[in-house]
Amino acid sequence: MILSVKPPGSRRERWQPTPSLAASLVTLLRSQVLPALEQSSPSLERILQGAQGSQVSPEVIERLTRLRRWNARALELFPLMLPPPRES
């Protein structure tokens, strides 16, 4: 993975490889995956409630319920699996 680096006082952007694949993956999870999971929770709840209130097949409701459960479990487990964020 590659990082964008701007030296202080410079407008140029330089690129450098990351020193660790593991650190890059942790950064990716924190910056992309966790926010997406957090943002999807209310939408999943709203979609599931709408499906339960209309004539949707039980299979669809079961799949939506399972997806909501997976989302909630991922939100619970990610902070336990990832190392604590570094303080800048």
C-alpha distances in whole Angstrom, upper triangle without the diagonal:
4,7,10,13,17,19,22,25,23,22,20,16,14,10,9,6,6,9,9,7,10,10,7,9,12,11,10,13,15,14,15,16,19,20,21,23,25,25,26,29,32,31,32,35,36,36,37,40,41,41,43,45,46,47,44,44,43,40,38,39,38,35,34,35,33,30,31,31,28,27,29,28,24,25,27,25,21,22,24,21,18,19,21,19,19,22,21
4,7,9,13,16,19,21,19,18,16,12,10,6,6,4,6,9,10,10,13,12,9,12,14,12,12,15,16,15,16,18,20,21,22,24,26,26,28,30,33,33,33,36,38,37,39,42,42,42,45,47,47,49,45,46,45,43,40,41,41,37,36,38,36,32,33,34,31,29,31,30,26,27,29,27,23,24,26,23,20,21,22,20,19,21,20
4,6,10,13,16,18,16,16,14,10,8,6,5,6,6,10,11,12,14,11,9,12,14,11,11,15,15,13,15,18,20,20,21,24,25,25,27,30,32,32,33,36,37,37,39,41,42,43,45,47,48,49,46,47,46,44,41,42,41,38,37,38,36,33,33,34,31,29,31,30,27,26,28,27,23,23,26,23,20,20,20,18,17,18,17
4,7,10,13,15,13,12,10,7,6,5,7,9,10,13,15,15,17,15,12,16,16,13,14,17,17,15,16,20,21,21,22,25,26,26,28,31,33,33,34,37,38,38,40,42,43,44,46,48,48,50,47,48,48,45,43,43,43,40,38,40,38,35,35,36,33,31,32,32,29,28,31,29,25,26,28,26,23,22,23,19,18,19,17
4,6,9,12,10,10,9,6,5,6,7,10,11,13,16,17,19,16,14,18,18,15,16,20,19,17,19,22,24,23,25,28,28,28,31,33,35,35,37,39,40,41,43,45,46,47,49,51,51,53,50,51,51,49,46,46,46,43,41,42,41,38,38,39,36,33,35,35,31,30,32,31,27,27,29,28,24,23,23,20,18,18,16
4,6,8,7,7,6,5,6,9,11,14,15,17,20,21,23,19,18,21,21,18,19,23,21,19,21,25,26,25,27,30,30,30,33,35,37,37,39,41,42,42,45,47,47,48,51,52,53,55,52,53,53,51,48,48,48,45,44,45,43,40,40,41,38,36,37,37,34,32,35,34,30,29,32,31,27,26,25,22,20,19,16
4,6,5,8,8,8,8,11,12,15,16,18,21,23,24,21,20,24,24,20,22,25,24,22,25,28,29,28,30,33,33,33,36,38,40,40,42,44,45,46,48,50,50,52,54,55,56,58,56,57,57,54,52,52,52,49,47,48,47,43,43,44,41,39,40,40,36,35,37,36,32,31,34,32,29,27,26,23,20,20,16
4,6,8,10,11,12,14,16,19,19,21,23,25,27,23,23,26,25,22,24,27,25,23,26,29,29,28,31,34,33,33,36,38,40,40,42,44,45,46,48,50,51,52,54,56,57,59,57,58,58,56,53,53,53,50,48,49,48,44,44,45,42,39,40,41,37,36,38,37,33,32,35,34,30,28,27,23,21,19,16
4,7,9,11,13,16,18,22,22,24,27,29,30,27,26,29,28,25,27,30,28,25,28,32,32,31,33,36,35,35,38,40,41,42,44,46,47,48,50,52,52,54,56,57,58,60,58,60,59,58,55,55,55,52,50,51,50,47,46,47,45,42,43,43,40,38,40,40,36,35,38,37,33,32,30,27,24,23,19
4,5,8,10,14,16,20,21,23,26,27,29,26,24,28,28,24,26,29,27,25,27,31,32,30,32,35,35,35,38,40,41,41,44,46,46,47,49,51,51,53,55,57,57,59,57,58,58,56,53,54,54,51,49,50,49,46,45,47,44,41,43,43,40,38,41,40,36,35,38,37,33,32,31,27,25,24,20
4,6,10,13,16,20,21,24,26,27,29,26,24,27,28,24,25,28,27,24,26,29,30,29,31,34,34,33,36,38,39,39,42,44,44,45,47,49,49,51,53,54,55,57,55,56,56,54,51,52,52,49,47,48,48,44,44,45,43,40,41,42,39,37,40,39,36,35,38,37,33,32,31,28,26,25,22
4,6,10,13,17,19,21,24,25,27,25,23,26,26,23,24,27,26,23,25,29,30,29,30,34,34,33,36,39,40,40,42,44,45,45,47,49,50,51,53,55,55,57,54,56,56,54,51,51,52,48,47,48,47,43,43,45,42,40,41,42,38,37,40,39,35,35,38,36,32,32,31,28,26,26,22
4,7,10,14,15,18,21,22,24,21,19,22,23,20,20,24,23,20,22,25,27,26,27,30,31,30,33,36,37,37,39,41,42,42,45,47,47,48,51,52,52,54,51,53,53,50,48,48,48,45,43,45,44,40,40,42,39,36,38,38,35,34,36,35,32,32,34,32,29,29,28,25,23,24,21
4,7,10,13,15,18,19,22,19,17,21,22,19,19,23,23,21,22,25,27,27,28,31,32,32,34,37,38,38,40,42,43,43,45,48,48,49,51,53,54,55,52,53,53,51,48,49,49,45,44,45,44,40,41,42,39,36,38,38,34,34,36,35,31,31,34,31,28,27,28,24,23,23,21
4,7,9,13,15,16,19,17,14,18,19,16,17,21,21,19,20,23,25,25,26,29,30,30,32,35,37,36,38,41,42,41,44,46,46,47,50,51,52,53,50,51,51,48,46,46,46,43,41,43,41,38,38,39,36,34,36,36,32,32,34,32,29,29,31,29,26,25,26,23,21,23,20
4,6,9,12,13,16,14,12,16,18,15,16,20,20,19,20,23,25,25,27,29,30,31,33,35,38,37,38,41,42,42,44,47,47,48,50,52,53,54,51,51,51,48,46,47,46,43,42,43,41,38,38,39,36,34,36,35,31,31,33,31,27,28,30,27,24,23,24,21,20,21,19
4,6,9,10,13,12,10,13,15,14,15,18,19,18,19,21,23,24,25,28,29,30,31,34,37,36,37,40,41,41,43,45,46,46,49,51,51,52,49,49,49,46,44,45,44,40,40,41,39,36,36,37,33,32,34,33,29,29,31,29,25,26,27,24,22,21,22,20,19,21,20
4,6,7,10,8,7,10,12,11,12,15,16,16,17,19,21,22,23,25,27,28,29,32,34,35,35,38,39,39,41,43,44,45,47,49,50,51,48,48,47,44,42,43,42,39,38,39,36,33,34,34,31,29,31,30,26,26,28,26,22,22,24,21,18,17,19,17,16,18,17
4,7,9,8,8,12,13,12,14,17,18,18,20,21,23,24,26,27,29,30,32,34,37,37,37,40,42,42,43,45,47,47,49,51,52,53,50,50,49,46,44,45,43,40,40,40,38,35,36,35,32,31,32,31,27,27,29,26,23,23,23,21,18,17,18,17,16,18,18
4,5,5,6,9,10,11,12,14,16,17,18,19,20,22,24,25,26,28,29,31,34,35,35,37,39,39,40,43,44,44,46,49,49,50,47,47,46,43,41,42,40,37,37,37,34,32,33,32,29,28,29,27,24,25,25,23,20,20,20,17,15,14,16,15,15,18,18
4,5,5,6,9,10,10,12,14,15,16,16,18,21,21,22,24,26,27,29,32,32,32,35,37,36,37,40,42,41,43,46,46,47,44,44,43,40,38,39,37,34,34,34,31,29,30,30,26,25,27,25,22,23,24,21,18,19,19,16,14,14,17,16,16,20,20
4,5,5,6,9,10,11,12,14,15,15,16,19,20,21,23,25,26,27,30,31,30,33,35,35,36,38,40,40,41,44,45,46,43,42,41,38,37,37,35,32,32,32,29,27,28,27,24,23,24,22,19,20,21,18,15,15,16,12,10,11,14,13,14,18,19
4,5,5,6,9,10,11,12,14,15,15,18,19,20,22,24,25,26,30,30,30,32,35,35,36,38,40,40,42,44,45,47,43,43,42,40,38,38,36,34,33,33,31,28,28,28,25,23,24,23,19,20,21,18,15,15,16,13,10,10,12,11,11,14,15
4,5,5,6,9,10,10,12,13,14,16,18,19,21,22,23,25,28,29,29,31,33,33,34,37,38,38,40,43,44,45,42,42,41,38,36,36,35,32,31,32,30,27,27,27,24,23,24,23,19,20,21,19,15,16,18,15,12,12,14,13,13,16,17
4,5,5,6,9,10,10,10,12,15,15,16,18,20,21,23,26,26,26,29,31,31,31,34,36,35,37,40,41,42,38,38,37,35,33,33,32,29,28,29,26,23,24,24,21,19,21,20,16,17,18,16,12,14,15,12,10,11,14,13,14,18,19
4,5,5,6,9,10,10,10,13,15,15,17,19,20,21,25,25,25,27,30,30,31,33,35,35,37,39,40,42,39,39,37,35,33,33,32,29,28,28,26,23,23,23,20,18,19,18,15,15,16,14,10,11,12,10,7,8,10,9,11,15,16
4,5,5,6,8,10,10,12,14,15,16,18,20,21,24,25,25,28,30,30,31,33,35,35,37,39,40,42,39,39,38,36,34,34,33,30,29,29,27,24,24,24,22,19,21,20,16,16,18,16,12,13,15,13,10,10,11,9,11,13,14
4,6,5,6,7,9,11,11,13,15,16,17,20,22,23,23,26,27,27,29,31,32,33,35,37,38,39,36,36,36,33,31,31,30,27,26,27,25,22,22,23,20,17,19,19,15,15,18,16,12,14,16,14,11,13,14,12,14,17,17
4,6,6,5,6,9,10,10,12,14,15,17,20,20,20,23,25,25,26,29,30,30,32,34,35,37,34,34,33,31,29,29,28,25,23,24,22,19,19,19,16,14,16,15,11,11,14,12,9,10,13,11,9,11,13,12,14,17,18
4,6,6,6,7,10,11,11,13,15,16,19,20,21,23,25,26,27,29,30,31,33,35,36,38,35,36,35,33,30,30,29,26,25,25,23,21,20,20,18,15,16,16,12,11,14,13,9,9,12,11,9,10,11,9,12,14,15
4,6,7,7,9,11,12,13,15,17,19,20,21,23,25,25,27,29,30,31,33,35,36,38,35,36,35,33,31,30,30,27,25,26,25,21,21,22,19,17,18,18,15,14,16,16,12,13,16,15,12,14,14,11,13,15,16
4,6,6,6,9,10,11,12,15,17,17,18,21,22,22,24,27,27,28,30,32,33,35,32,33,32,30,27,27,27,24,22,23,22,19,19,20,17,14,16,17,14,13,16,16,12,14,17,16,14,16,16,15,17,19,19
4,6,5,6,9,10,11,13,16,16,16,19,21,20,22,24,26,26,28,30,31,32,29,30,29,27,25,24,24,21,19,20,19,15,15,16,13,11,13,13,10,10,13,12,9,12,15,13,12,15,16,15,18,20,21
4,5,5,6,9,10,11,14,15,15,17,20,20,21,23,25,26,27,29,31,33,30,30,29,28,25,24,24,21,19,20,18,15,15,15,13,10,11,12,9,7,10,11,8,9,12,12,11,14,14,13,16,18,20
4,5,5,6,9,10,12,13,14,16,18,19,20,22,24,25,27,28,30,32,29,30,30,28,25,25,25,22,20,20,20,16,15,17,15,12,13,14,12,10,13,14,11,12,16,16,14,17,16,15,18,19,20
4,5,5,6,9,11,11,12,15,16,16,18,20,21,22,24,26,27,29,26,27,27,25,22,22,22,19,17,18,17,14,13,15,13,10,12,14,11,10,14,15,12,14,18,17,16,19,19,18,21,23,24
4,6,5,7,10,10,10,12,15,15,16,18,20,20,22,24,26,27,25,25,24,23,20,20,19,17,15,15,14,11,10,12,10,6,8,10,8,7,11,12,10,12,15,15,15,18,18,18,21,23,25
4,6,6,8,10,11,12,14,15,16,18,20,21,22,24,26,28,26,27,26,25,22,21,21,19,16,16,16,13,11,13,12,8,9,11,10,7,11,13,11,12,16,16,16,19,18,17,21,22,24
4,6,7,8,9,11,12,13,15,17,18,19,21,23,24,27,24,26,25,24,21,20,21,19,16,17,17,14,12,15,14,10,12,14,13,11,14,16,15,16,19,20,19,22,21,20,23,24,25
4,6,5,6,9,10,10,12,14,15,16,18,20,21,23,21,22,22,21,18,17,18,15,12,13,14,10,9,12,11,8,10,13,12,11,14,16,15,17,20,20,20,23,23,23,26,27,28
4,5,5,6,9,10,11,12,14,15,17,19,20,23,20,22,21,20,17,16,16,15,12,12,13,10,7,10,10,7,8,11,11,10,12,15,15,16,19,20,20,23,23,23,26,28,29
4,5,5,6,9,10,11,12,14,15,17,19,21,20,22,21,21,18,16,17,16,13,13,15,12,10,13,14,11,11,15,15,13,16,18,18,19,22,23,24,26,26,25,29,30,31
4,5,5,6,8,10,11,12,14,15,17,19,17,19,19,19,16,14,16,15,11,12,14,11,10,13,14,11,13,16,16,15,18,20,20,22,24,25,25,28,28,27,31,32,33
4,5,5,6,9,10,10,12,14,16,18,15,17,16,16,13,11,13,11,7,9,10,8,6,10,11,9,10,14,14,14,16,19,19,21,23,24,24,28,28,28,31,33,34
4,6,5,6,9,10,11,12,14,17,15,17,16,17,14,11,13,13,9,9,11,10,7,10,13,11,11,14,15,15,17,19,20,22,24,25,26,29,29,29,33,34,35
4,5,5,6,9,10,11,13,16,14,17,17,17,14,12,15,14,11,11,14,13,11,14,16,14,14,18,19,18,20,23,23,25,27,28,29,32,32,31,35,36,37
4,6,5,6,9,10,11,13,11,14,14,14,11,10,12,12,8,10,13,11,10,14,15,14,15,18,19,19,21,23,24,26,28,29,30,33,33,33,36,37,39
4,5,5,6,9,10,12,10,12,11,12,9,7,9,10,6,7,10,10,8,11,14,13,14,17,18,18,20,23,24,26,27,28,29,33,33,33,37,38,40
4,5,5,6,9,12,11,13,13,15,12,9,12,13,10,10,14,13,11,14,17,16,16,19,21,20,22,25,26,28,29,31,32,35,35,35,39,40,41
4,5,5,6,10,9,12,13,15,12,10,13,14,11,12,16,15,14,17,19,18,19,22,23,23,25,28,28,30,32,33,34,37,37,37,41,42,43
4,5,5,7,6,9,9,11,8,7,10,11,9,10,14,13,13,16,18,18,19,22,23,23,25,27,28,31,32,33,34,38,38,38,42,43,45
4,6,7,7,9,9,11,10,7,10,12,10,10,14,15,14,16,19,19,19,22,24,24,25,28,29,31,33,34,35,38,39,39,43,44,46
4,7,8,11,12,15,13,10,14,16,13,14,18,18,17,19,22,22,22,25,27,26,28,31,32,34,35,36,38,41,41,41,45,46,48
4,6,9,11,13,11,10,14,15,14,15,18,19,18,21,23,23,24,27,28,28,30,32,34,36,37,38,39,43,43,43,47,48,49
4,7,9,12,10,10,14,15,14,16,19,19,20,22,24,24,25,28,29,30,32,34,35,37,39,39,41,44,45,45,49,50,52
4,6,8,7,7,10,11,11,13,15,16,17,19,21,21,23,25,26,27,29,31,32,35,36,36,38,41,42,42,46,48,49
4,5,5,7,9,10,11,13,15,16,17,19,20,22,23,25,26,28,29,31,32,35,36,36,38,41,42,43,47,48,50
4,5,5,6,9,10,10,12,14,15,16,18,20,21,22,24,26,27,28,30,33,33,34,36,39,41,41,45,47,49
4,5,5,6,9,10,10,12,14,15,16,18,20,21,22,24,26,27,28,31,32,32,34,38,39,40,43,46,47
4,5,5,6,8,10,10,12,14,15,16,18,20,21,23,24,26,27,30,31,31,32,36,37,38,41,43,45
4,5,5,6,9,10,10,12,14,15,16,18,20,21,23,24,26,28,29,30,32,35,36,37,40,42,44
4,6,5,6,9,10,10,12,14,15,16,18,20,21,22,24,27,27,28,30,34,35,36,39,42,44
4,5,5,6,9,10,10,12,14,15,16,18,20,21,22,25,26,26,28,31,33,34,37,39,41
4,5,5,6,9,10,10,12,14,15,17,18,20,21,24,25,25,27,30,31,32,35,37,39
4,5,5,6,9,10,11,12,14,15,17,18,20,23,23,24,26,30,30,31,35,37,39
4,5,5,6,9,10,10,12,14,15,16,18,21,21,22,24,27,29,30,33,36,38
4,5,5,6,9,10,11,12,14,15,16,19,20,20,22,26,27,27,31,33,35
4,6,5,6,9,10,11,13,14,16,18,19,20,22,25,26,26,30,32,34
4,5,5,6,9,10,11,12,14,17,17,18,20,24,25,26,30,32,34
4,5,5,6,9,10,10,12,15,16,16,18,21,23,24,27,30,32
4,5,5,6,9,10,11,13,15,15,17,20,21,22,25,27,29
4,5,5,6,9,10,12,13,15,16,20,20,21,25,27,29
4,5,5,6,8,11,11,12,14,18,19,20,24,26,29
4,5,5,6,9,10,10,12,15,17,18,21,24,26
4,6,6,7,9,11,12,15,15,16,20,22,24
4,6,7,7,10,11,14,14,16,20,22,25
4,6,5,6,9,12,13,15,19,22,24
4,5,5,6,10,11,12,16,19,21
4,6,5,8,8,10,14,16,19
4,6,8,9,12,15,18,21
4,7,9,12,15,18,21
4,6,8,11,15,17
4,6,9,12,15
4,6,9,12
4,6,9
4,6
4
